[in-house]
Amino acid sequence: MHARDKIRNIAIIAHVDHGKTTLVDKLLQQSGTFRENEAIQERAMDSNDLERERGITILAKNTAISYKDYLINIVDTPGHADFGGEVERIMKMVDGVLLVVDAFEGTMPQTKFVLRKALEQNLSPVVVVNKIDRPNARPAEVVDEVLDLFIELGATDEQLDFHVVYASALQGTSSLDPEKQDENMHAIYETIVNHIPSPTEDVEQPLQFLVTLMDYNEYLGRIGVGRVNRGKIRAGQTVAVMTREGATKQARIEKLFGFTGLKRIEIEEAAAGDIIAISGIKDINIGETVADPAHPEALPVLKIDEPTLQMTFLVNNSPFAGREGKWVTSRKLRERLYKELETDVSLRVEDTDSPDAFIVSGRGELHLGILIENMRREGFEMQVSKPEVIIRVVDGQKMEPIERLIIDVPEDSMGSVMESLGSRKAEMVNMINNGSGNVRLEFLIPARGLIGYRTNFLTLTRGYGIMNHAFDSYGPYQGAGVGGRHEGVLVSSETGVSTLYGILSVEDRGILFVHPQTEVYEGMIVGEHTRDNDIIVNICKEKAVNNIRSANKEETVKMKTPRLYSLEQALEYLNDDEYCEITPKSVRLRKKILNKSERERAEKHRKMSEAGV
């Protein structure tokens, strides 16, 4: 066991894609934690398949490195605000934070979000200006931006006196001078050791341990990861577990694990300030306190920001249901959604009047999109409705979530982008033109206005625009008609297989979403109409076979490339009367009511009820 004054517990926080995970890679590699001939995967902390594919951190993970005679426990946190629930919990485990900021981009919405959480916990910050080797790096201005952000967030005098390290995580270099780099990470190690405080908790007091992260192992069952806040903990010890509901139950710690590099190592004892994992407690959950049975005192329950977006998850009832998925029943769907609650504290699941539908609330489109993607990879089939923001009523007034949006756009696209955001009730709060041909615009916009906007934004900026947003606050409800899709769709009138002849006959009506020889069904959305109304099309019709020769028979017919949607794009595209059908192999858009006559009847009833007839 390390002496308490030789332990440092830190979290690495940053905006998405500013280089946190790459920085942890280099800190691990240069610390001597691994053998010289040991193979280390790039972005070693991103262990989840989706994290590797998307290049983002979704789940917080911890590691431990040895530097000289110090043990440095590092927690890599997600940079995306949709996974803010992970960031908030981590702050309870650490004594300081490394705030990583891009030397060119500077402070971004999520930088503000994660820093606010750290300052609220009164943690000691160290700022790492990363990507110093970028050709247009501007370290001095970025440090000024960070200082302004600290002041804006109400940092204490001690926190404002932060230490700055300049680094290139990709090159594995760092230094205290922005003009030259040392060929190692020693500047970061030394700054952590000298300026992040060691744990101050009392080892002699009765045990208190807060479960902050969850893991699962087939042999050991549920594993709780967290920090020993007080006292000592031993393998085989009997403890009291205080649940989130306030109940207390007895349990026994079967195994105790410490961390070294990327491995868990079994240990016999840990003391206040150590970050460890425990197994043997069957129903342990995030936010619960493990304490001494003679002095069962619960730590404050973790406060998590409430969800801002909700969707309805339904059993797949399309004509193609059950073809591709392994799990298709409402019982399996419900089981899987409630299982997710055990590890994701930002998620909410509610049963509805229908046994086949569940309302799932999360922190954003990406948060819910990752859950759906994981489920389809596990073999689930389902349908989901359009994402909707959660409206609150405060003192009799309707309030909706407002996002802080920061966009970087070329100067020539600025007018059209501002016009498109104006129609979505966005309010500009800042504009910076640094003379490089790009303009940074900052807006406050209702979260509803951002649903489905990304595709439109990329079109307006010809792919050169960069868009980032994070939850800001709840503001007065802006009324109906914010955001949403303005184009109608092409709806299939037949169930069958699409043909080239059928597709060519409707191509001039809009953009198709399917290739020839794709199976379609009545009510499935097969394209986007050029106007704002929906039309019924038959893309399954075949050319009549007769013996009449055509003069233009030998002409080559060219079909336009269809637009194929990813899962996130499909969720953004949805309208109120549509579902997205998701299976392990396919993502299809469809109308809620598949039959044309029934759809028209339902629309007529809706208009009559709105008119009060």
C-alpha positions in Angstrom: 0.0 0.0 0.0 1.3 3.4 -0.9 1.8 6.2 1.7 -1.1 8.7 1.6 1.2 11.6 0.6 2.4 9.6 -2.4 -1.0 9.1 -4.0 -2.5 11.5 -6.6 -6.1 11.1 -7.8 -6.9 13.1 -11.0 -9.6 13.2 -13.7 -8.8 14.2 -17.3 -11.6 16.5 -18.6 -12.0 18.2 -22.0 -14.2 19.0 -24.9 -14.8 16.0 -27.2 -11.8 15.4 -29.6 -9.3 17.6 -27.7 -7.0 14.7 -27.1 -7.7 13.3 -23.6 -7.5 9.6 -24.4 -4.3 10.0 -26.5 -2.8 12.0 -23.6 -3.5 9.1 -21.2 -1.9 6.7 -23.8 1.3 8.6 -23.7 1.3 9.0 -19.9 0.9 5.3 -19.6 3.6 4.5 -22.1 6.2 6.8 -20.7 5.6 6.0 -17.0 7.3 2.6 -17.2 4.0 0.8 -16.2 4.3 -1.5 -19.2 7.1 -3.9 -20.1 9.3 -2.7 -23.0 8.1 -5.5 -25.2 4.4 -5.2 -24.2 2.0 -4.4 -27.0 -0.2 -1.4 -26.2 -3.2 -0.6 -28.3 -3.7 2.9 -29.6 -6.3 4.8 -27.5 -6.0 2.0 -25.0 -8.6 3.5 -22.7 -11.3 3.3 -25.4 -12.2 -0.3 -24.8 -15.8 -0.3 -26.2 -16.2 -1.1 -30.0 -18.3 2.1 -30.5 -15.7 4.2 -28.8 -13.0 3.0 -31.2 -15.2 3.4 -34.3 -16.3 6.9 -33.4 -13.1 8.1 -31.7 -15.0 9.4 -28.7 -15.0 8.3 -25.0 -18.5 7.2 -23.9 -17.8 5.5 -20.6 -15.5 6.9 -17.9 -12.6 4.5 -17.1 -9.7 4.5 -14.6 -6.1 3.5 -14.7 -3.1 3.9 -12.4 0.5 4.7 -13.3 3.6 4.7 -11.2 6.0 7.8 -11.5 9.1 7.7 -9.3 7.6 6.5 -6.0 4.2 8.1 -6.6 0.9 6.3 -7.6 -1.1 8.5 -9.9 -4.8 7.3 -10.4 -6.1 8.7 -13.6 -9.8 8.7 -14.7 -10.5 9.4 -18.4 -13.9 11.0 -18.7 -16.3 11.5 -21.7 -16.0 14.9 -23.4 -19.5 14.9 -24.8 -22.3 16.6 -22.7 -24.7 13.7 -23.5 -22.5 11.6 -21.2 -22.3 14.2 -18.5 -23.7 11.8 -15.9 -20.4 10.0 -16.1 -18.4 13.2 -15.6 -20.4 14.3 -12.5 -19.8 11.1 -10.7 -16.1 11.0 -11.4 -15.6 14.4 -9.6 -16.3 12.6 -6.3 -13.4 10.2 -6.9 -10.6 12.7 -7.4 -8.7 15.6 -5.8 -7.7 17.4 -9.0 -8.3 17.7 -12.7 -6.2 18.0 -15.9 -8.2 20.3 -18.1 -7.1 19.6 -21.7 -7.7 22.4 -24.2 -6.9 22.4 -28.0 -4.2 25.0 -28.8 -6.2 26.2 -31.8 -9.9 25.7 -31.0 -9.6 27.0 -27.4 -12.5 26.7 -25.0 -15.7 25.0 -26.4 -19.2 24.3 -25.0 -18.2 21.0 -23.3 -15.0 22.6 -21.9 -17.3 24.9 -20.0 -19.7 22.1 -19.0 -17.0 19.7 -17.6 -15.0 22.5 -15.9 -18.1 23.8 -14.1 -18.6 20.3 -12.6 -14.9 20.3 -11.4 -15.0 23.8 -9.9 -18.3 23.0 -8.0 -16.4 20.1 -6.3 -13.6 22.5 -5.3 -11.0 20.5 -7.2 -7.4 21.8 -8.0 -7.0 22.3 -11.8 -4.0 22.0 -14.0 -4.5 23.2 -17.6 -2.8 21.3 -20.5 -2.8 23.2 -23.8 -2.7 20.2 -26.2 -1.9 20.0 -29.9 0.8 22.7 -29.5 2.4 21.4 -32.7 -0.6 22.5 -34.8 0.5 25.0 -37.5 -2.1 27.6 -36.4 -1.8 27.1 -32.6 -2.4 30.1 -30.5 -1.4 29.1 -26.9 -1.3 32.6 -25.4 -4.9 33.5 -26.5 -6.2 30.0 -25.4 -4.8 30.4 -21.9 -6.5 33.8 -21.7 -9.8 32.2 -22.9 -9.4 29.5 -20.1 -8.8 32.3 -17.5 -11.9 34.1 -18.7 -13.9 30.9 -18.4 -12.6 30.3 -14.9 -13.7 33.8 -13.9 -17.1 33.4 -15.6 -17.7 30.1 -13.7 -16.9 31.7 -10.3 -13.5 30.0 -9.6 -11.8 30.7 -6.2 -8.6 32.6 -6.0 -6.7 29.3 -5.5 -8.3 27.8 -8.6 -7.6 30.9 -10.7 -3.9 30.5 -9.9 -3.8 27.4 -12.1 -0.6 25.9 -13.6 -0.3 25.5 -17.4 1.6 22.8 -19.3 2.0 22.9 -23.1 1.9 19.5 -24.8 1.5 17.4 -28.0 -0.2 14.2 -26.9 0.2 12.7 -30.3 4.0 13.3 -30.3 4.4 12.5 -26.6 6.0 15.8 -25.8 5.4 18.4 -23.1 7.0 21.5 -21.5 6.2 24.5 -19.4 7.3 26.8 -22.2 5.0 27.2 -25.3 8.1 27.9 -27.6 9.9 24.6 -27.1 8.9 21.0 -26.3 10.8 18.4 -24.2 10.7 14.9 -25.8 8.8 13.4 -22.9 5.8 13.9 -20.6 7.9 14.7 -17.5 6.5 18.3 -17.3 3.0 16.8 -16.9 4.0 14.2 -14.3 5.9 16.8 -12.3 3.0 19.3 -12.4 0.6 16.6 -11.2 2.9 15.5 -8.3 3.7 19.1 -7.2 0.4 20.8 -7.6 -2.4 18.2 -7.2 -3.1 17.6 -3.5 -2.8 14.1 -1.9 -5.8 12.5 -0.2 -6.6 14.1 3.2 -9.1 11.6 4.5 -8.6 9.9 7.9 -7.5 6.2 7.7 -8.4 5.6 11.4 -12.1 6.6 11.0 -14.9 4.1 10.4 -15.1 2.9 6.7 -16.9 4.8 4.0 -16.7 3.9 0.3 -18.9 5.4 -2.4 -19.7 3.4 -5.5 -19.1 5.7 -8.5 -18.8 3.3 -11.5 -20.2 -0.1 -12.3 -18.7 -3.1 -14.1 -19.8 -6.6 -14.6 -17.9 -9.9 -14.8 -19.4 -13.3 -15.6 -17.5 -15.0 -12.7 -17.6 -12.2 -10.1 -21.0 -10.6 -10.9 -21.4 -6.9 -10.3 -18.3 -4.9 -9.5 -18.4 -1.5 -7.8 -15.6 0.9 -8.5 -15.0 4.0 -6.4 -12.9 5.8 -3.8 -12.4 4.9 -0.2 -13.5 8.1 1.5 -12.6 7.1 5.0 -11.0 4.3 7.0 -9.8 0.9 5.6 -11.4 -1.9 3.7 -10.3 -5.5 3.5 -11.2 -8.6 1.4 -13.6 -10.8 3.4 -14.9 -8.0 5.5 -18.5 -7.7 6.5 -20.0 -4.3 5.6 -23.2 -2.3 5.7 -24.6 -1.2 2.3 -26.8 1.9 2.3 -29.0 2.0 -0.8 -30.2 5.1 -2.7 -33.7 4.6 -1.1 -32.2 4.9 2.4 -32.4 1.2 3.4 -29.4 -0.6 5.0 -28.4 -4.2 4.4 -25.5 -6.4 5.4 -23.0 -7.8 2.9 -19.6 -9.3 2.6 -16.7 -8.1 0.4 -15.4 -11.2 -1.5 -12.6 -9.7 -3.5 -10.8 -6.4 -3.6 -9.0 -5.0 -6.6 -6.5 -2.2 -7.1 -5.4 -0.8 -10.5 -2.0 -0.8 -12.3 -1.8 0.3 -15.9 -4.9 -1.2 -17.7 -5.1 -4.2 -15.3 -7.0 -4.9 -12.2 -4.8 -6.6 -9.5 -6.2 -8.4 -6.5 -5.3 -6.8 -3.2 -6.0 -7.6 0.5 -6.5 -4.1 1.9 -7.0 -0.5 0.8 -7.2 2.7 2.8 -8.8 6.2 2.5 -7.8 7.9 -0.8 -7.4 4.7 -2.8 -9.5 4.1 -5.9 -10.5 0.4 -5.9 -13.0 -2.1 -7.2 -15.0 -4.5 -4.9 -17.0 -7.6 -5.7 -19.3 -9.9 -3.8 -22.2 -7.5 -3.2 -25.0 -8.9 -5.3 -27.3 -5.9 -5.9 -24.9 -3.0 -5.5 -25.7 0.2 -7.4 -24.1 3.5 -8.4 -24.4 6.1 -5.6 -24.6 3.6 -2.8 -22.4 3.8 0.3 -20.5 0.8 1.7 -19.7 1.5 5.4 -18.6 0.0 8.7 -21.6 -2.0 10.1 -20.9 -0.5 13.6 -21.1 3.1 12.2 -23.3 3.0 9.1 -23.1 6.6 7.8 -24.2 7.3 4.2 -22.4 9.7 2.0 -24.5 12.3 0.1 -26.4 10.7 -2.8 -24.8 11.7 -6.2 -26.7 14.5 -7.8 -27.2 13.9 -11.6 -28.5 16.5 -14.1 -31.9 15.5 -15.3 -32.5 14.2 -18.9 -33.6 16.8 -21.5 -34.7 14.5 -24.4 -37.1 11.5 -24.6 -38.2 8.9 -27.2 -40.7 6.1 -27.3 -39.2 2.6 -27.8 -41.7 0.2 -29.2 -41.8 -3.5 -30.2 -41.2 -3.8 -34.0 -44.6 -4.4 -35.6 -43.7 -3.7 -39.3 -44.4 -6.3 -42.0 -40.7 -7.3 -41.9 -40.7 -7.8 -38.1 -38.7 -10.8 -36.7 -36.7 -11.4 -39.9 -33.3 -10.1 -38.7 -33.4 -9.8 -34.9 -32.8 -12.3 -32.2 -34.8 -10.4 -29.5 -38.1 -9.1 -30.7 -40.6 -9.4 -27.7 -41.7 -6.6 -25.4 -40.5 -8.6 -22.4 -36.9 -8.8 -23.7 -37.0 -5.1 -24.7 -38.2 -4.0 -21.3 -35.6 -6.3 -19.6 -32.8 -4.7 -21.6 -33.9 -1.1 -21.0 -34.1 -1.6 -17.3 -30.8 -3.4 -17.2 -29.2 -0.2 -18.8 -30.4 1.8 -15.8 -28.1 -0.2 -13.5 -25.0 1.4 -15.2 -26.3 4.6 -16.7 -27.6 7.0 -14.0 -28.5 9.7 -16.6 -31.1 7.5 -18.2 -34.8 7.2 -17.3 -37.2 4.4 -18.4 -41.0 4.6 -17.9 -43.7 2.0 -18.7 -46.7 3.3 -20.7 -50.4 2.2 -21.0 -49.3 -0.1 -23.8 -47.2 -3.2 -22.8 -45.3 -2.8 -26.1 -44.1 0.8 -25.6 -41.6 2.4 -23.2 -40.6 6.1 -22.8 -36.8 6.4 -22.5 -35.3 9.8 -21.5 -31.7 10.8 -21.9 -29.3 13.7 -22.1 -29.3 14.1 -25.9 -29.6 12.4 -29.3 -26.1 10.9 -29.1 -26.8 9.4 -25.6 -30.0 7.7 -26.9 -28.4 6.9 -30.2 -25.5 5.0 -28.5 -28.0 3.0 -26.5 -30.0 2.0 -29.7 -26.8 1.1 -31.5 -25.6 -1.1 -28.7 -29.0 -2.8 -28.6 -29.1 -3.5 -32.3 -25.6 -5.0 -32.1 -26.9 -7.3 -29.4 -29.6 -8.6 -31.7 -32.6 -6.4 -30.7 -35.3 -5.3 -33.1 -37.4 -2.2 -32.2 -39.0 1.0 -33.4 -38.5 4.4 -32.0 -40.4 7.7 -32.3 -39.1 11.2 -33.0 -36.9 12.6 -30.2 -38.8 15.2 -28.2 -37.5 17.6 -25.6 -38.8 17.4 -22.0 -40.9 20.4 -21.1 -41.0 21.4 -17.5 -43.6 23.6 -15.6 -41.9 26.0 -13.1 -44.2 28.3 -11.2 -47.0 27.8 -13.7 -44.7 28.7 -16.7 -43.7 26.2 -19.3 -39.9 25.9 -19.6 -37.8 24.1 -22.2 -34.1 23.2 -22.4 -31.9 25.8 -24.0 -28.6 24.8 -25.6 -25.4 26.8 -26.0 -24.3 26.4 -29.7 -20.9 27.3 -31.0 -20.3 27.0 -34.7 -17.2 27.7 -36.9 -18.2 28.5 -40.4 -16.5 30.0 -43.5 -17.3 33.7 -43.9 -19.2 33.2 -47.2 -21.7 30.7 -45.4 -22.3 33.0 -42.4 -25.4 34.7 -43.8 -27.3 31.5 -44.8 -26.4 29.8 -41.5 -27.6 32.8 -39.4 -30.8 32.9 -41.4 -31.5 29.1 -40.9 -30.8 29.5 -37.1 -33.0 32.5 -36.9 -36.0 30.5 -38.1 -35.3 28.0 -35.3 -35.5 30.8 -32.6 -31.7 31.0 -32.0 -30.3 34.1 -30.3 -26.7 35.2 -31.1 -24.7 36.0 -28.0 -21.1 36.3 -29.4 -19.2 36.5 -32.7 -15.4 36.2 -33.2 -13.7 36.8 -36.5 -10.0 36.0 -36.2 -9.2 36.9 -39.8 -8.5 33.4 -41.0 -11.5 33.2 -43.2 -13.6 31.4 -40.6 -16.0 33.0 -38.1 -17.0 31.6 -34.7 -20.6 32.3 -33.8 -22.2 31.6 -30.4 -25.9 31.1 -30.0 -28.5 30.2 -27.3 -31.1 28.0 -29.0 -34.0 25.9 -27.8 -33.0 22.2 -27.9 -36.0 21.5 -30.2 -34.4 23.8 -32.8 -31.3 21.6 -33.0 -33.1 18.3 -33.7 -32.5 17.5 -37.3 -30.4 20.6 -38.0 -26.9 19.0 -38.4 -27.6 17.7 -42.0 -29.0 21.1 -43.1 -26.0 22.9 -41.4 -23.4 20.7 -43.3 -25.3 21.4 -46.6 -25.2 25.2 -46.0 -21.5 25.2 -45.2 -20.6 22.6 -47.9 -19.2 20.3 -45.2 -16.7 22.9 -43.9 -18.8 23.9 -40.8 -18.1 22.6 -37.3 -20.9 22.6 -34.8 -20.8 21.9 -31.0 -23.5 22.4 -28.4 -24.1 21.7 -24.7 -27.1 22.1 -22.4 -27.1 25.6 -20.9 -30.3 26.0 -18.9 -34.1 25.9 -18.9 -35.8 28.9 -20.5 -39.3 30.0 -21.3 -41.1 27.8 -23.8 -40.8 29.4 -27.3 -44.1 28.1 -28.7 -44.8 25.6 -31.4 -43.1 25.5 -34.8 -39.5 25.5 -33.6 -37.2 23.2 -35.7 -38.5 20.1 -37.3 -38.5 18.9 -41.0 -40.1 21.1 -43.6 -40.0 18.6 -46.5 -42.6 15.9 -47.3 -41.7 12.3 -48.0 -42.3 9.7 -50.7 -44.3 6.8 -49.2 -44.4 3.4 -50.8 -47.9 2.2 -51.8 -46.9 -1.4 -52.3 -45.2 -4.3 -50.5 -42.6 -5.9 -52.8 -39.1 -5.3 -54.3 -38.1 -1.9 -55.7 -37.2 -1.9 -59.4 -35.0 0.4 -61.5 -38.0 1.2 -63.7 -40.2 2.1 -60.6 -37.4 4.2 -59.1 -36.8 6.1 -62.4 -40.5 6.9 -62.7 -40.5 8.8 -59.4 -36.9 10.3 -59.4 -38.0 13.7 -60.5 -40.4 13.9 -57.5 -37.5 14.0 -55.0 -34.5 12.1 -53.5 -34.7 8.3 -53.1 -33.5 6.5 -50.0 -33.4 3.0 -51.5 -31.4 1.1 -54.2 -33.1 -1.1 -56.8 -33.9 -4.7 -55.6 -34.6 -3.4 -52.0 -37.5 -5.0 -50.2 -40.1 -2.3 -49.2 -43.6 -2.4 -47.6 -46.7 -0.3 -47.8 -46.2 2.8 -45.6 -42.4 2.7 -45.7 -40.7 6.0 -46.5 -38.6 5.5 -49.6 -37.6 9.1 -50.4 -37.9 12.8 -49.7 -40.4 14.9 -51.7 -39.2 18.2 -53.2 -42.3 19.9 -51.7 -43.7 20.0 -48.2 -46.4 17.4 -48.6 -46.2 13.6 -48.5 -47.1 11.6 -51.7 -47.7 8.0 -52.3 -45.4 6.3 -54.9 -45.1 2.8 -56.4 -41.4 2.0 -56.8 -42.1 -1.7 -57.3 -43.8 -1.5 -60.7 -42.2 -3.3 -63.6 -42.0 -2.3 -67.2 -44.8 -3.9 -69.2 -43.4 -6.8 -71.4 -44.7 -6.5 -75.0 -43.4 -7.0 -78.5 -43.4 -3.3 -79.4 -39.9 -2.1 -80.2 -38.8 1.1 -78.6 -36.7 3.6 -80.6 -34.6 4.6 -77.6 -34.1 1.0 -76.3 -30.3 1.1 -76.5 -30.0 4.4 -74.4 -28.2 4.1 -71.2 -30.3 5.1 -68.2 -28.5 6.7 -65.3 -30.0 6.6 -61.8 -29.2 9.2 -59.2 -27.4 8.0 -56.2 -29.8 7.4 -53.4 -29.3 9.1 -50.0 -28.6 6.4 -47.3 -29.0 7.4 -43.7 -27.0 6.3 -40.7 -28.8 5.6 -37.4 -28.3 9.2 -36.0 -29.3 10.8 -39.3 -32.5 8.7 -39.4 -33.4 9.7 -35.9 -32.9 13.3 -36.7 -35.0 13.0 -39.9 -38.1 11.7 -38.2 -41.4 13.6 -38.0 -44.2 13.3 -35.4 -46.2 10.8 -37.5 -43.2 8.5 -38.3 -41.2 5.7 -36.7 -37.6 4.5 -37.3 -37.5 0.7 -37.5 -34.2 -0.6 -36.3 -32.9 -4.1 -36.7 -29.4 -5.6 -36.5 -29.0 -5.2 -40.3 -31.3 -2.4 -41.3 -32.5 1.1 -40.5 -35.9 1.9 -42.1 -38.1 4.9 -41.9 -41.9 4.3 -41.9 -45.2 6.0 -41.2 -46.8 5.2 -37.9 -50.0 4.2 -39.7 -49.0 2.1 -42.8 -52.3 2.1 -44.7 -53.0 5.2 -46.8 -56.8 5.4 -46.1 -56.3 4.9 -42.4 -53.6 7.6 -42.3 -55.9 10.1 -44.1 -58.7 9.2 -41.7 -56.5 9.8 -38.6 -55.2 13.1 -40.0 -58.8 14.3 -40.6 -59.7 13.4 -36.9 -56.6 15.2 -35.7 -57.5 18.4 -37.6 -61.1 18.3 -36.3 -60.0 17.8 -32.7 -57.6 20.7 -33.0 -60.3 22.9 -34.4 -62.6 21.9 -31.5 -65.2 20.4 -33.7 
